[in-house]
């Protein structure tokens, strides 16, 4: 069963520290109405909307949709009005989960709802990132004692280790061109942003700080820049820099950040510990909007290849589940439903043939 939540406001984990985003992003309160939804597929492809009952007894709700319009709603539509079909996300999403007792990688097919386990080791496998062709995943694992980076061929399940340091390497992100992998490492005593090639033969350090955490790098669509999180000025902020480490700049207070596929926006989280909200801003740091304002913990956002959806993890129902939010409408679709913690979702690319 899917849970769908549509929100319209003023616009739009690995490891934890503690920071709360400041003021300036609170959406305007608006009225709501409730409707029931009868899904016709595991991912709510073309539902039929049923008018709310008029009696005072509690209705039997199959699925819940909360529509929050940005303007005062008009009179309720007549029973003969044709409902607007709700959008559905498509494609495949890789994520990690402790369903098997420890963290492993999984693949979710959105058209069928089928979940496939990709790794089966006793190690802690997490934070996958797709290659541009969508055939391989790079991720972090402590299979050899400390955290190193590994690459998994999704079709053959062939696995190879690409870093062999005496420290911890975390949070890999594959470049759009496929020739580089950004990650962060604690090899110099801090946590610094690093680059290597997919063979792991040319590691180099991009940030050089003291008593600072720099982490969770992500690439711009053109591969020329990186966004990352840093507490170099005290609280955690979203920063950008050129891919050679030059021109570092802070954009906003917050944490884990990802460029949109068209490079015009950055989605990010208000905190680093998974207890905050998902926010959106322009690529230059302005027009910040809160997309998921509420008591639940939302984290690890990522974009669909077409930029129409944002996938993220949330504790809206108590445990960690995956949700997708429509970028245009803020409609929220629940993707997973199990007692385990599902986290770190990333949408599979759809490269040109």
PLY file of the C-alpha trace (Angstrom):
ply
format ascii 1.0
element vertex 353
property float x
property float y
property float z
element edge 351
property int vertex1
property int vertex2
end_header
0.00 0.00 0.00
1.28 3.42 -0.94
0.95 6.61 1.04
0.66 9.78 -1.02
0.93 13.32 0.28
0.64 16.39 -1.95
2.05 19.60 -0.53
2.19 23.04 -2.15
3.96 25.81 -0.33
6.03 28.65 -1.52
8.13 26.25 -3.70
9.88 23.52 -3.00
22.96 9.83 5.86
25.08 8.48 6.37
26.78 9.85 9.48
25.31 12.31 11.93
25.98 15.63 13.52
23.57 18.24 14.70
22.39 21.40 13.03
18.97 22.99 12.59
18.26 25.25 9.62
17.41 28.84 10.50
14.36 30.85 9.63
13.38 31.98 6.17
12.08 28.70 4.68
8.71 28.13 6.39
5.90 27.51 3.86
2.69 29.51 4.13
-0.14 27.62 5.90
-2.96 26.72 3.54
-6.28 24.82 3.72
-6.55 21.07 3.10
-9.11 18.52 1.97
-9.05 14.72 2.20
-9.94 12.26 -0.55
-9.71 8.48 -0.91
-7.71 6.78 -3.62
-8.18 3.32 -5.14
-4.77 2.36 -6.60
-4.67 0.34 -9.82
-0.97 -0.59 -9.59
1.73 -0.91 -6.90
2.74 2.67 -7.68
-0.64 4.35 -7.98
-0.60 4.85 -11.76
-4.10 6.13 -12.61
-6.30 6.27 -9.50
-10.00 7.06 -9.38
-10.93 9.76 -6.90
-14.04 9.20 -4.75
-15.90 12.16 -3.16
-15.67 12.27 0.63
-18.71 10.76 2.47
-21.27 13.11 3.91
-22.18 11.13 7.04
-20.37 11.57 10.33
-19.00 8.02 10.64
-15.27 7.57 9.98
-14.70 6.63 6.31
-12.72 3.52 5.37
-9.67 5.06 3.73
-7.75 2.91 1.28
-5.08 5.52 0.60
-4.76 9.04 1.93
-4.14 12.10 -0.18
-3.89 15.52 1.46
-4.15 18.31 -1.08
-2.91 21.68 0.12
-3.85 24.29 -2.50
-1.95 27.55 -2.73
-5.17 29.52 -3.27
-8.60 29.34 -1.66
-10.37 26.32 -3.21
-13.54 26.77 -5.19
-16.74 24.86 -4.51
-16.45 21.08 -4.41
-16.70 19.53 -7.91
-19.83 17.66 -8.90
-19.87 13.87 -8.85
-19.66 13.81 -12.66
-16.40 15.78 -12.84
-13.44 13.85 -14.28
-10.53 13.66 -11.81
-7.06 14.67 -12.91
-4.83 11.56 -13.03
-2.14 11.60 -10.38
1.44 11.29 -11.67
3.54 8.21 -10.94
7.32 7.90 -10.72
9.01 5.45 -13.10
12.36 3.72 -13.44
14.53 2.03 -10.81
16.01 3.17 -7.50
19.03 1.76 -5.70
19.16 2.13 -1.92
20.52 0.44 1.17
18.54 -1.33 3.89
19.03 -3.50 6.97
16.20 -5.86 5.95
18.58 -8.83 6.02
20.01 -7.95 9.43
22.80 -5.67 8.23
23.04 -2.96 5.58
23.01 -4.27 2.00
22.25 -2.69 -1.37
18.85 -3.18 -3.02
17.17 -2.27 -6.31
13.52 -1.19 -6.49
11.62 -1.40 -9.80
8.99 1.33 -9.65
6.70 -0.15 -12.33
6.23 -3.44 -10.44
7.27 -2.61 -6.88
9.69 -5.57 -6.96
12.79 -5.23 -4.74
16.00 -7.13 -5.53
18.86 -7.57 -3.06
22.17 -6.70 -4.75
24.74 -7.43 -2.01
24.60 -10.23 0.53
27.75 -9.84 2.63
27.93 -9.51 6.39
29.57 -6.10 5.92
27.96 -2.67 6.24
27.20 -1.67 2.62
25.67 1.77 2.12
25.40 5.05 0.15
25.32 3.78 -3.46
25.92 6.05 -6.47
25.21 5.12 -10.11
27.68 5.20 -12.97
26.49 7.44 -15.84
25.55 4.38 -17.91
23.49 2.94 -15.05
25.27 -0.42 -15.17
27.41 -0.11 -12.01
27.15 1.21 -8.46
29.96 2.61 -6.35
29.36 2.42 -2.59
31.09 2.32 0.78
31.61 -0.89 2.74
33.61 -2.02 5.75
34.16 -5.51 4.33
37.91 -5.28 4.96
37.65 -3.72 8.43
37.47 0.01 7.71
35.26 1.72 5.13
36.55 1.52 1.57
34.95 2.14 -1.83
33.70 -0.74 -3.98
32.13 -0.96 -7.44
29.35 -3.46 -8.16
28.27 -4.53 -11.66
24.50 -4.75 -11.24
23.93 -7.39 -13.94
26.76 -9.80 -13.13
27.14 -8.95 -9.40
30.90 -8.71 -10.00
32.50 -6.68 -7.19
35.84 -4.89 -7.05
37.47 -2.74 -4.37
38.90 0.58 -5.59
40.38 2.16 -2.45
42.84 0.45 -0.11
43.67 3.05 2.51
44.38 2.60 6.21
41.55 5.01 7.03
37.88 5.40 6.13
36.55 6.40 2.71
32.87 7.37 2.54
29.99 8.71 0.46
31.12 8.19 -3.16
29.56 10.13 -6.06
30.23 9.18 -9.68
30.94 12.07 -12.09
28.60 12.63 -15.07
31.42 11.78 -17.48
32.22 8.57 -15.59
35.95 9.28 -15.28
36.04 10.40 -11.64
34.52 9.49 -8.28
34.27 12.09 -5.53
34.15 10.94 -1.90
35.27 12.01 1.55
37.96 10.49 3.73
39.37 10.83 7.24
42.93 9.91 6.24
44.42 13.24 7.40
42.50 13.33 10.68
39.67 15.53 9.38
37.10 14.59 6.80
38.18 15.94 3.43
36.74 15.80 -0.09
38.76 13.53 -2.37
38.76 12.44 -6.03
39.82 9.17 -7.62
39.27 7.36 -10.90
37.10 4.20 -11.12
40.23 2.08 -10.96
41.29 3.78 -7.72
44.75 4.69 -9.04
44.82 8.49 -8.85
43.43 9.71 -5.51
43.89 13.40 -4.76
42.62 15.69 -2.00
40.47 18.75 -2.83
39.84 20.33 0.59
42.53 21.06 3.17
41.12 22.08 6.55
41.81 21.66 10.25
39.27 20.31 12.76
36.58 20.44 10.08
34.18 17.94 8.53
33.79 18.20 4.73
31.52 15.48 3.41
28.77 14.22 1.04
30.08 15.55 -2.30
27.81 15.60 -5.38
28.55 16.63 -8.97
27.03 19.36 -11.11
25.51 18.01 -14.36
28.42 19.37 -16.42
31.02 17.83 -14.11
32.68 21.21 -13.54
31.63 21.76 -9.91
30.86 19.93 -6.69
28.44 20.67 -3.91
29.29 19.35 -0.43
28.63 19.93 3.27
31.09 21.55 5.67
31.17 22.95 9.19
34.22 25.11 8.56
32.45 28.19 9.93
30.81 26.44 12.89
27.38 25.22 11.80
26.89 22.95 8.84
26.40 24.62 5.49
25.98 23.74 1.82
29.14 24.68 -0.08
30.25 24.52 -3.70
33.65 24.52 -5.37
35.18 23.85 -8.75
36.09 20.23 -9.48
39.77 21.11 -8.93
39.04 22.40 -5.41
39.19 26.09 -6.30
36.62 28.84 -5.63
34.93 27.34 -2.56
31.76 29.19 -1.57
29.02 28.72 1.02
25.45 28.87 -0.29
23.19 28.19 2.69
22.88 26.64 6.14
22.15 22.93 5.78
23.63 19.60 4.78
23.57 16.82 2.14
22.99 18.56 -1.21
22.46 17.51 -4.85
22.27 19.49 -8.10
19.15 19.16 -10.24
19.66 17.47 -13.65
19.37 20.83 -15.44
21.82 22.48 -13.02
19.46 25.29 -11.98
18.56 24.11 -8.47
20.04 22.31 -5.48
18.00 20.09 -3.17
19.42 19.66 0.33
18.57 18.76 3.92
18.25 21.11 6.86
20.29 18.83 9.13
23.01 16.17 8.90
21.48 13.61 11.26
18.37 12.62 9.30
15.96 14.52 11.53
15.37 17.61 9.38
13.48 18.63 6.25
14.10 18.58 2.50
14.72 22.05 1.07
15.26 23.52 -2.38
17.21 26.57 -3.52
18.57 28.10 -6.70
22.01 27.01 -7.80
23.33 30.36 -6.57
21.89 29.93 -3.07
18.72 32.04 -3.14
14.97 31.33 -3.09
15.12 28.68 -0.35
11.89 26.68 0.00
10.96 23.97 2.50
9.40 20.98 0.71
8.63 18.65 3.64
8.09 20.89 6.67
6.87 18.74 9.54
7.85 16.64 12.57
9.18 13.66 10.59
12.86 13.19 9.71
13.58 13.53 5.99
17.04 12.96 4.53
19.24 11.88 1.60
17.40 13.52 -1.33
18.19 12.63 -4.95
16.67 13.59 -8.32
15.01 11.49 -11.00
16.85 11.65 -14.34
14.20 13.96 -15.83
14.18 16.27 -12.80
10.44 15.74 -12.22
10.79 13.80 -8.94
12.85 13.94 -5.77
13.36 10.67 -3.91
14.30 10.69 -0.21
14.10 8.72 3.01
11.68 9.64 5.79
10.56 8.52 9.23
7.03 9.78 8.55
5.58 6.41 9.60
8.08 5.71 12.38
10.70 3.60 10.61
12.77 4.64 7.61
10.90 4.38 4.31
11.47 5.77 0.82
9.26 8.43 -0.74
9.19 10.24 -4.06
7.93 13.81 -4.34
6.72 15.33 -7.58
8.80 18.44 -8.21
5.94 20.36 -9.95
3.05 19.43 -7.62
4.76 18.32 -4.37
2.66 15.15 -4.46
4.36 12.58 -2.21
4.32 8.86 -3.09
5.41 6.21 -0.61
7.71 3.67 -2.30
8.57 1.13 0.44
6.71 -0.34 3.39
8.52 -2.72 5.72
9.81 -2.78 9.33
13.44 -2.29 8.26
15.21 1.00 7.64
15.46 1.94 3.94
17.85 4.80 3.16
20.20 6.48 0.68
18.01 6.23 -2.47
19.47 7.09 -5.90
17.58 7.01 -9.20
19.05 4.85 -11.96
20.23 6.98 -14.93
18.65 6.64 -18.35
21.55 7.28 -20.74
21.05 7.76 -24.45
21.30 4.46 -26.39
0 1
1 2
2 3
3 4
4 5
5 6
6 7
7 8
8 9
9 10
10 11
12 13
13 14
14 15
15 16
16 17
17 18
18 19
19 20
20 21
21 22
22 23
23 24
24 25
25 26
26 27
27 28
28 29
29 30
30 31
31 32
32 33
33 34
34 35
35 36
36 37
37 38
38 39
39 40
40 41
41 42
42 43
43 44
44 45
45 46
46 47
47 48
48 49
49 50
50 51
51 52
52 53
53 54
54 55
55 56
56 57
57 58
58 59
59 60
60 61
61 62
62 63
63 64
64 65
65 66
66 67
67 68
68 69
69 70
70 71
71 72
72 73
73 74
74 75
75 76
76 77
77 78
78 79
79 80
80 81
81 82
82 83
83 84
84 85
85 86
86 87
87 88
88 89
89 90
90 91
91 92
92 93
93 94
94 95
95 96
96 97
97 98
98 99
99 100
100 101
101 102
102 103
103 104
104 105
105 106
106 107
107 108
108 109
109 110
110 111
111 112
112 113
113 114
114 115
115 116
116 117
117 118
118 119
119 120
120 121
121 122
122 123
123 124
124 125
125 126
126 127
127 128
128 129
129 130
130 131
131 132
132 133
133 134
134 135
135 136
136 137
137 138
138 139
139 140
140 141
141 142
142 143
143 144
144 145
145 146
146 147
147 148
148 149
149 150
150 151
151 152
152 153
153 154
154 155
155 156
156 157
157 158
158 159
159 160
160 161
161 162
162 163
163 164
164 165
165 166
166 167
167 168
168 169
169 170
170 171
171 172
172 173
173 174
174 175
175 176
176 177
177 178
178 179
179 180
180 181
181 182
182 183
183 184
184 185
185 186
186 187
187 188
188 189
189 190
190 191
191 192
192 193
193 194
194 195
195 196
196 197
197 198
198 199
199 200
200 201
201 202
202 203
203 204
204 205
205 206
206 207
207 208
208 209
209 210
210 211
211 212
212 213
213 214
214 215
215 216
216 217
217 218
218 219
219 220
220 221
221 222
222 223
223 224
224 225
225 226
226 227
227 228
228 229
229 230
230 231
231 232
232 233
233 234
234 235
235 236
236 237
237 238
238 239
239 240
240 241
241 242
242 243
243 244
244 245
245 246
246 247
247 248
248 249
249 250
250 251
251 252
252 253
253 254
254 255
255 256
256 257
257 258
258 259
259 260
260 261
261 262
262 263
263 264
264 265
265 266
266 267
267 268
268 269
269 270
270 271
271 272
272 273
273 274
274 275
275 276
276 277
277 278
278 279
279 280
280 281
281 282
282 283
283 284
284 285
285 286
286 287
287 288
288 289
289 290
290 291
291 292
292 293
293 294
294 295
295 296
296 297
297 298
298 299
299 300
300 301
301 302
302 303
303 304
304 305
305 306
306 307
307 308
308 309
309 310
310 311
311 312
312 313
313 314
314 315
315 316
316 317
317 318
318 319
319 320
320 321
321 322
322 323
323 324
324 325
325 326
326 327
327 328
328 329
329 330
330 331
331 332
332 333
333 334
334 335
335 336
336 337
337 338
338 339
339 340
340 341
341 342
342 343
343 344
344 345
345 346
346 347
347 348
348 349
349 350
350 351
351 352
